[in-house]
Amino acid sequence: MAFYQLCPAPLPYNRRVKKPRLLLVDDDPLIVESLAFALAGQYEVTVAADRMAAVEVLRTGLRPDLALIDLGLPPVAHLPNEGFKLIGDLLAHAPEVRILVLTGQNEESNARRARALGAVELVPKPCEPEFLRAILERAYKSRALDRREDEAEDVKALIGESPPLRRLRSQIDLYASSAFPALIEGESGSGKERVAFSLHHLSSRAKEPFLALNCAAISPALVEPTLFGYAKGAFTGAQQAKSGYFEDAGEGTLFLDEIGELPGELQAKLLRVLENGEYQRVGETSTRVSRARIVAATNRDLRDEVKRGRFRSDLYHRLSVFELRVPPLRELGDDKLRLLDHYRALYAAKTGSEPFAFDEAARARWMSYAFPGNVRELKNIVIRLTTKYAGYTVGALDLEAEFAPADASRADPLAAARAELLSGKPFSLDAALKCVEQAYLDAAIEIAQGNMSQAAKMLGVSRSTLYGRLEAAGRSGAKLVSSDPGEARG
C-alpha cells in the first residue's frame, strides 16, 4: 500500500510555478513509472498501487485536481470493484477532482459504468504520452466548470417541477427556519448537499457559515479533533490549539455527510452535542457550547443500521426530527429534460460554445435512461457532450456511448422471471435458487478477501451456517480458511 510523489527538483523560489496535482493509481509498476516520468514535468504526481494506499494519500490532506486510475486493483485485480469504490472515495475527499479511467479494449462496459459513478474521461491502454497529456489538459480545463464558487447561485435552486421535487421543495421551505436537526436521505449523486445548503440559505442563518464534513472521507482517528478541535499537545503533531467544525460554524449550519460512517464512540459524543450543545476539545476539560444547526445526510437506510446495531437508535431519533428524502433522478420524469436544458445552457455559456442538440431518438433515449449516478452523472454527461458536440445534433448512438451499460442488479426481478418462464427453455427453480445463493456466497467471500467470519457477518448468517452452505453447494472452504487467521483460533 505504499505511495510516493514523483516530481523534478524544485525550482528557485522566484521561478516556482504551481503545478496541477495528479493522483496516479495502478498496480503495474511499469505503467506507473512510465506515466509518472512522462507527466512529471507538467504535474505534481502522486502514485498509489491500490485503493487503500490512495485513500491514505487523500487522508494526508492531498486534494488532487486530477486522478488517473485503473479499475482492476488489488486484492482482486481481475475485477473492477476496487476501481469503482475508489471513484467514490475520490469524490468524497475531493469533490472537484476530475477522474480519468485507464481502460483496455475489453473493458468498455466497465469504463462506462465508471463514468456513471463520476469519472469524466476514458484513457485507452496503451496510449502515447502526447495523447494522454492532451486528455489531461482538457480534463483540467473542464474542472473549472464544476467549481462551487462559479455556481453559487445555481446551488441555491433545486431544478425541476416533478411532484417528488415539488414535495421536497415544500419540505425545505417548511423546515428551513427551524433550529432542530434534519436528516437528508438519498442515493449517491442525488444532491443531498444541495438540499442541505438550501435549508441553510433559506433560513435566518444564511449569513452565517455553512460548513460541510464528509464523515466517510476522513480517517476515524481524525474525526473527533476535526469536529471538536484540540488543545496544544493533545496528541503528537498538535503543536498549537485549533478550533473544530462545531466552533467554526458559529451560529450557522454544520452539514455532516455520510453520517452512517461515523465511528460508534463518536456517535455518543455527537449525541451529547445534539442534546445540550456541549462538547470539549480533545485534550481539554473545559466545556464549550455549540449553537450551530446540525444537518446530516446518508445514502444508507439508517433504520436498518439501527436494527443491525451499527447506529445508535437515540442518535438516529435526535437527527431525524425532520426527515427529507431526495428522490433519485429516475423518479423525476420530465425533470431529466429540465436538468438537461439547464446544464446544457450553463456549460455552453461557460465555454463560450454553441449548445448541442438532440434528435428525437436521442431525446427518447435520454428519457428512458435510469441515471444510476443521478444528477452528478447527468452533469458529467452534459460536460462531455458540450466538449465533443458543441453546435451539433447528437444522435441516439452517440448518446448511448456516454451511458453506463445495463446493470443486471438493477433489473426488475419480476420482469426477468416472467421473461425466462415464457422463453420456453427448460427451467429448474432449485437450480436457479442455487445459482443465486452461490453468487452471494462468492461475492461475500471475495469482498471479505477470504475472511470467513467477515463473510458470514456480511451475509447475516453464522460462520457454521456459511460452511454448511458452501459444503451443500459442493465447494470446499479449506483454501479460503487458510487466508483467515481468525479461523484457527475460532
Residue, then its C-alpha position, 0 to 999 in steps of 0.5 A: m500500500a505504499f505511495y510516493q510523489l514523483c516530481p523534478a527538483p524544485l525550482p528557485y523560489n522566484r521561478r516556482v510555478k504551481k503545478p496541477r496535482l495528479l493522483l496516479v493509481d495502478d498496480d503495474p509498476l511499469i505503467v506507473e513509472s512510465l506515466a509518472f516520468a512522462l507527466a512529471g514535468q507538467y504535474e505534481v504526481t502522486v502514485a498509489a498501487d491500490r485503493m487503500a494506499a490512495v485513500e491514505v494519500l487523500r487522508t494526508g490532506l492531498r486534494p488532487d485536481l486530477a486522478l488517473i486510475d485503473l479499475g482492476l486493483p488489488p486484492v482482486a485485480h481481475l475485477p473492477n470493484e476496487g476501481f469503482k469504490l475508489i471513484g467514490d472515495l475520490l469524490a468524497h475527499a475531493p469533490e472537484v477532482r476530475i477522474l480519468v479511467l485507464t481502460g483496455q479494449n475489453e473493458e468498455s462496459n466497465a469504463r462506462r459504468a465508471r463514468a456513471l459513478g463520476a469519472v469524466e474521461l476514458v484513457p485507452k491502454p496503451c496510449e502515447p504520452e502526447f495523447l494522454r497529456a492532451i486528455l489531461e489538459r482538457a480534463y483540467k480545463s473542464r474542472a473549472l466548470d464544476r467549481r462551487e464558487d462559479e455556481a453559487e447561485d445555481v446551488k441555491a435552486l433545486i431544478g425541476e417541477s416533478p411532484p417528488l421535487r415539488r414535495l421536497r421543495s415544500q419540505i425545505d421551505l417548511y423546515a428551513s427556519s427551524a433550529f432542530p436537526a434534519l436528516i437528508e436521505g438519498e442515493s449517491g449523486s442525488g444532491k443531498e448537499r444541495v438540499a442541505f445548503s438550501l435549508h441553510h440559505l433559506s433560513s435566518r442563518a444564511k449569513e452565517p457559515f455553512l460548513a460541510l464534513n464528509c464523515a466517510a472521507i476522513s480517517p476515524a482517528l481524525v474525526e473527533p479533533t476535526l469536529f471538536g478541535y484540540a488543545k496544544g499537545a493533545f496528541t503528537g503533531a498538535q503543536q498549537a490549539k485549533s478550533g473544530y467544525f462545531e466552533d467554526a460554524g458559529e451560529g450557522t449550519l454544520f452539514l455532516d455527510e455520510i453520517g452512517e460512517l461515523p465511528g460508534e464512540l463518536q456517535a455518543k459524543l455527537l449525541r451529547v452535542l445534539e442534546n445540550g450543545e456541549y462538547q470539549r476539545v480533545g485534550e481539554t476539560s473545559t466545556r464549550v457550547s455549540r449553537a450551530r444547526i446540525v444537518a446530516a445526510t446518508n445514502r444508507d437506510l439508517r433504520d436498518e443500521v439501527k436494527r443491525g446495531r451499527f447506529r445508535s437508535d437515540l442518535y438516529h431519533r435526535l437527527s431525524v426530527f425532520e426527515l427529507r428524502v431526495p428522490p433519485l433522478r429516475e423518479l423525476g420524469d420530465d425533470k431529466l429534460r429540465l436538468l438537461d436544458h439547464y446544464r446544457a445552457l450553463y456549460a455552453a455559456k461557460t465555454g463560450s460554445e454553441p449548445f448541442a442538440f438532440d434528435e428525437a431518438a436521442r431525446a427518447r433515449w435520454m428519457s428512458y435512461a435510469f441515471p444510476g449516478n443521478v444528477r452528478e452523472l447527468k452533469n458529467i454527461v452534459i460536460r462531455l457532450t458540450t466538449k465533443y458536440a458543441g453546435y451539433t445534433v447528437g444522435a441516439l448512438d452517440l448518446e448511448a456511448e456516454f451511458a453506463p451499460a445495463d446493470a443486471s442488479r438493477a433489473d426488475p426481478l419480476a420482469a426477468a422471471r416472467a421473461e425466462l418462464l415464457s422463453g420456453k427453455p427448460f427451467s429448474l427453480d432449485a437450480a436457479l435458487k442455487c445459482v443465486e445463493q452461490a453468487y452471494l456466497d462468492a461475492a461475500i467471500e471475495i469482498a471479505q478477501g477470504n475472511m470467513s467470519q467477515a463473510a458470514k457477518m456480511l451475509g447475516v448468517s453464522r460462520s457454521t451456517l456459511y460452511g454448511r452452505l458452501e459444503a451443500a453447494g459442493r465447494s470446499g472452504a479449506k483454501l479460503v480458511s487458510s487466508d483467515p487467521g481468525e479461523a484457527r483460533g475460532 
